[in-house]
Amino acid sequence: MYKYIEYRSPVGKIILCSYGDALTALFFEGQKYADRYTDRYLRGTYCPEGNPVLDRTHAWLDRYFAGERPDPSEIRLSPEGTPFQRQVWDELLKIPYGTTDTYGAIARRLHSGSQAVGGAVGRNPISIIIPCHRVLGTDGSLTGYAAGLAVKEKLLEIEGWTGSQK
């Protein structure tokens, strides 16, 4: 059975979802593609306390928004997606805190097209922890983020990004 909680962040309400001992989704309320999560996960049990993975994720987010650098490996992640999407999400996990990468560079590493990579990045079900906000356009511009560009920019600012890193 899926379980979920709500998290109030400095950039808006976030929904955390788990199944068993793994985090399956972390998405902003109202973000693009959120309906594919809410239809499935929010039929589960609201679990405001006492769920180890949700409690651990809540604490991880507290630390992240306080400017610390929690490691994604602290939480067992189980995003649901195609093999290609999972391959892209694994690439996102390799982008260090406070730095960025581009859709084109990821596409070259995966021997794929930038649009395919962009589609997979946009459907990342575990925002922030799988850091899709760290992916920029080829020219270094802020492009595409399911929760909106203002949220993407704020997350990058939290990580110390100045707009000059690529």
Sequence and secondary structure as in RCSB ss.txt:
>XXXX:A:sequence
MYKYIEYRSPVGKIILCSYGDALTALFFEGQKYADRYTDRYLRGTYCPEGNPVLDRTHAWLDRYFAGERPDPSEI
RLSPEGTPFQRQVWDELLKIPYGTTDTYGAIARRLHSGSQAVGGAVGRNPISIIIPCHRVLGTDGSLTGYAAGLA
VKEKLLEIEGWTGSQK
>XXXX:A:secstr
 EEEEEEEETTEEEEEEEETTEEEEEEETT TTHHHHHHHHTTSEE SSS HHHHHHHHHHHHHHTT    GGGS
 B     HHHHHHHHHHTTS TT  EEHHHHHHHTTS HHHHHHHHHT SBTTTS GGGEE TTS     TT HH
HHHHHHHHTT  S   
